[in-house]
C-alpha cells in the first residue's frame, strides 16, 4: 500500500521517466500528480503518457492526477554557432528577432516585439541570469544593441528574461492555444499557465476551458514581478497557485525569494487556494543519489510555511535517480508531518467575508476535531469550496469530502 501524506508530490515526466515501468515505480514511490511540460515533446507523446498514467491508476487502484503545463511566452535564444558561443564583458552585441543561427556578435531572440518593448538601460538575462546584457539602443523594429555586463558561454535554446521590461505579448501564445485545443481533448485534471501577469490571463484561460466544457482546474504560475504585484486578484480567480522560483528568482533579486515565497503561501492559505512550491527542491539529485542538507531543509521549510504540494522538474524528467528522489522526498514529508507545528495555523474566518458563515463552520469543525482528537472530518460539498477551506485550517485529522 502506498503511504498517505497530506503534502502532495508533483513529478515532471521526461526522457528519464516516460516509460510505463518507470511511471509505475514513481507512483508506488509516492507521486500524486504527473506534470507534462508542453515546452517539450509533442502531442502524440503526451497522448501516450496520459493514457499510460490512467492505465496505471486502473491497475493500482490509485488516483494520480495529470497537470498539463502550458509554455507561455517563454523567450529563448535559438541555435548557436558551433554549439556554443562565448560572450565577454564589454562586448557589444546585436540581438535580432529575425530567425538565424546566433554568433557572438549577433544573437537571435525568439520574441518578435523585443525591439519595441525594451528601452535603453534595460537588462537582458540569458540562461537564468548567468549572462547579463544592458540595452544600449533599439531600432524599435527588429534589432537591439546591447553591452555584455557579465559574460559566459551560451548554448542553444537557452531562456531569456527581461526583468526591467513590460512584455506586450499575451500570456496565451498561439502555441499555447494549439496545445490547449489538444489538452482539452484529454483526461487531465489541471492546466498550468506560465508567466501570468494579471487576473485577466487566468479568466481568459478559464473561458476557453469552460467553452469546451472540460472539468480541468487552473494553476497560476507566479514567476513575473507583475504577477506578484497583482497576486490577490490572481489568487481570487485561480484554482491553485504555483510559486515558480526559477524564473521568479531571475526576474527579482534572489534575496527576496524566501520572503516572497512565504507571503504567497500565507495569502493562498487565507484564500483557501492550494499552493505549490516548485524549482530546485532536490536539484542535486539530478546527478547525485542523495540530496544536500540545504535541499532537505528547503523542503521542510516549504512545509512549515504551509505548502500543499512540492514539485520536481529536472530531477524526475531527466535525472539519473527519478525513483530515489521521490522516495527521499516522501521520507522528508512523512517525517515533517509528524510535527505538530504544521497543523492548526493562525488562520481565522473574517467577519467581513462573503463566505464568513461557511468559513466559520469549517474553522469550528477543525477546532472541534483538535479538541476531541478526532481521526477524521466528513463534509458534503457541491462546489468543492468546503474541501479547500477545511484544508486551509490545517486540521491534523483526515478530511473526507463527498
N, C-alpha and C positions, 0 to 999 in steps of 0.2 A: 504493500500500500504506500502511495506517495505521501510523505509527511505534509500536513497542512500548516501554512503560515499566513498571517494576516497581510504582511508586506509581500507584494507580488513581484515576480521576476519577468521582465520582458527581454527576449533574446533576439538579436538580429540574425536573419538567415542569410548565408552567403556560401561561397565555394567550400568552406570548411564544414558546413553543417546542412547541406541541402539534400542529402540522401535520406531515404526512409529510415534506414538503420540509425543514422545519427540523430535525426529528429525524434525518433522514438526514445533513444538514450537520453536526450535532453529533457523530454517530458518526464521520464522516470526520475531524472536528477532534480526536477523541481521547476521547470519553465511553466509559466502560466499563460503567457502571450508570446506569439512569434511576430516579429516585425519584418515586413517586406519593404525594402528600401527601393523606391521607384526611381532613384538616381542611377540605379544599376539594373542589369538584366533586361529581360523582355517579357511581354505579356504571356507568351507561350510557357516560359519557365515559371512565371508566377502562378499561372493556372495549375501547373503540375504540383507545385509546392502546396497551394491551398487545398487541392484535392487530397494530397498525402496527409496533411495535418488533420483533416476531418476523418480520414480513414483510421488514423492513429487514435483519435478520440473515440471512434466506434469500437475499436479493438480493445482499448484500455479502460473504457468507461470514464474518460476524462472530459473536461470542458475547456480545453486550451483554446484561447482566442486568437484572432488574426488582426493585426494592425497594419494597414496599408499607409505608408508614409510618402506623401507627395513631395517631389523635389523642391517646388517653389522656384523663385527667381534666383537660383544659385549661379553665381558668376565664376567663370573659370578661364584659365589660360589654356589655349589649345595645344596642339602638338608642338614640340620644340626641336630645334636643330640638333642632330647627333644625340638625341635622347635626353640631353641636359645642357643647360647654359648657366654661366656664372655671371652675376652682376656684382660690380664692385662699388664701394662707397664713392660717391662723387660722379658716377657715370650719369650721362644724360641719355634717356631712352624715350622712344616714342611708343605710344600704345594706340593700336588701331582696332576698329570694330570690323574691318574687312578680313574675312577668314583667310588665314595663311599660316605657314609654319613660322613659329616665333624664333627670333635670333636675339643675341644680346643687345642689339640696337633697336629692334622693332618687335614688340610683343602684341600678339593677338589676344583680345579680351572679348569674351562671348556675351557682351551686353551692348546692344545697339545704341542705347541712349547714353553711353558713358560720357562722350564729349559734351553732351547737352546738360548733364546733371552735375558734373564735378566743377569745382572752381579752384582758382589759384590758392595754394596752401593746403588743400585737402590731402589727406593721407590715402594711399592705396596700399593695402596689405596683401601679400601673397603667401600662400601656404601657411595659414594660421598665424600670420604675422612674422614669420621667420625672415621675410624680405619686406622692407618698407620703402615706399616711394613717396615723394612730395610733388604734387602737381605744380608745374610752373606756368602752363598756359594750355588753352584749348581752342580749337577752331570752331567749336560749337556744332560740329557736324559729324566727323568720324575719326578725329585724331587728337591725342593729348600728349603734351611734352611733360616729362617728369624727371626729377633728380633722385638718384638712389641714396637713401639715408642710411639704411642698413642692408648690406649686400648678402649674397649667398647663392647657392645652387638651386635652380628651378628645373623641375622635371615636368612632363606632360600632364595636362588636365588638373593642375593644382588650383585650389579655390582662391578667389579674390574677394576681399572685403573692403567696403568703402565706409568706414566708421564716421566720417565727417560729412557725408553726402546724403541728401534726401533722395531716395530712389523713386523714380517715377513709374517703374514697371509694376504691373499689378501682381498681387500675391499668387493669383491663379494664372499661370502662364499657359500658352497654347499647348505645351507638352502636358502640363498638369490636367488640362481639360480632356485631352485624349486619354490620359491614364485614368482619369476619373470615370469616363464613359466605360472603360473596361472594368474598373473596380466595382462599379455599381451593377455589374452582371455577375459578381462573385459573392460567395458566402463569407463576407468579412464582418468583423464586429466594430472596428474603429478605423477612422480615417484621420491621419495627422496632416496638418497644414504647416508648411515650413515658412519661415520669415514673415510671420504675421506682424502687421503693424497697427491695425485698428480693428475694432469690433466688426466693422463692415466686412472685412475679409472673411470672418467666420460666418456672418449672416449670409454672404453670397454663396459660400460653400454649402451651408445648410439648405439654402434654397434649391440648389441643384439636386442634393440628396433627397429632399422631400418631394421634388417634382418627379423623381424616378421611383418614389415610394419604397426606398431602401431603408432598413432599420438601423444602419450604422450610426454610431455616435462620433462626435468630432473632438479631436485633441488639438489644442492650440499650442504651437511650439514657440516659446519665448526665447528669442535669440537676437532680437534687434532692440536698440535703445528706445525706439518709438513704442515697441510693444510693452516695455516696462513702464513707460510713461502712461500708456493707456491701459494698464493692467486691469483695473477694476471693471472697466467696460468689457474687456475681452473675457475675463472670468465669468461675467454675468451671462454672456451668450454662448459660452463654450460648455462642453460636457466634461472635459478634463483639460488639465494644463501640463505641459512638459517643460521643465527647466533645462533647455538645451545648452549646456555650459560650453560647448565647443565654440560655436560662432559668437555666443554671448561674451565669452572671455576674450575674443578678438575685437569685438565692436566696443567693449567697455574696458576700463582699466582692470587688470586681473585682481588687484587687491579689493575690488568692490564685490566680486562674485560671491564670496561666502555670506556677506550681509544681504545681498540681493536674493540669494537662494533661500535664506531663512525668511525673508519678508514675503516672497512669493508663496512659500509653503503656508505661512500663517494666514495670508489673505485667502488662499484656497480653502483651508480648513474652515474659516469663518463663513465662507460662501457655500460650503457643502460640496466642493468640487474635488475629485481625486487629483492628486498631483504626482507627477513622475519626475525623478531626478535622473539625468542622462549625461553621458560622456565621461570617459576615462575613470569609470568606477573601479575597474580592475585591469587597467590598461596594460600593466606589465605582464599579465598572464596571456597576452597575445603571443609572447615568445617564451615566457618562463612558466614553470609548473607551479609556482607559488606566488602570491601577491606580496606587495610591500606592506610594511606596518602602516604606512600612511594611507594606503588604499583601504585597508581594513577599518581604520579609524574614520575615513571618509564615508564608508558605507554605514557604519554605526551612527555617525553624526547626522546623516540624512534621515535615519530612522528616529533618532532622538528629536529632530526638528519636526517630524510628523509626516514624512513622505509615505505615500500609499504604495508606490512601486519604484523599482530600480531598473534601469535599462542598460543592457550591454550592447555594444556596437561591434567594433572590430574583434573583440575578444571571442565572440562566437561566429562572426561572419567569415573571418579569415585567420583566426588564431590557431595555434598548434594544439591547444588543450580546451576545446569547447565544453566537453562534459565536465572536466575537472573544475573549470571556472564556475560552472553552475553549482556543482557540489560544494565548492568553497563558499560561494555567496550564500547558499542555503544554510550552511553551518553558522555563518555570522548572523544571518537573520534570525535563525532559531534561538541562538544564544541571547541576542539583544531582546527578543520578545519575552524572555523570562524576567526582564527588569520592569518593575512597577512604574518607573519614571515615564514610560512611553504611553501609559494609559491615563484616562480621565484628566485631560488637559484643562486649561483655564477657560475654555470657550463657554460663553453664556448666551442664551437667547436674548435678542434685542427687542425691547418693547415697541420700538417704532418700526419694526419689520412687518411687512405684509403677511409673512408666514409665522408670526410670533406664536400663535396657539399651537400650530403643528410642531414648531421647534421646541416649545416648552414640554410638549408630550414626549418628544424624543429625549430631551435632556432628563426629564423626570424618570423615564424608563431606564436610562443609563445609570442614574444615581441610585435607583432602587435595586438594580442588579448588583451594583457595587456593595450596597448595604447588606443584602441578604446572601451575597456570594453566589449569585445565580450562575449557572453554566451557559445559559442561552437567553436571548431575547427573540421573540417571534413577533413579526409585524406583517400587516397587509398594506399593499400599495397599488395604485393604478398608474401613477406616473413614474414611479421609481424614486421620487423625492425623499420619502421616508427612509429608504435604504441608505441614501447618501448622507442624510442628516444624522441618522443614528450613528453611522460610522464616524462622522466628524466629531462626535463627543467622545470617541475613542474608548468605549467600554472594553473591559478585559475579556468578557464572555463572547461566545459566538453570536452571530446575528443571522437569523433565518427570515427571509422576506418572501412573501408569496403575492 
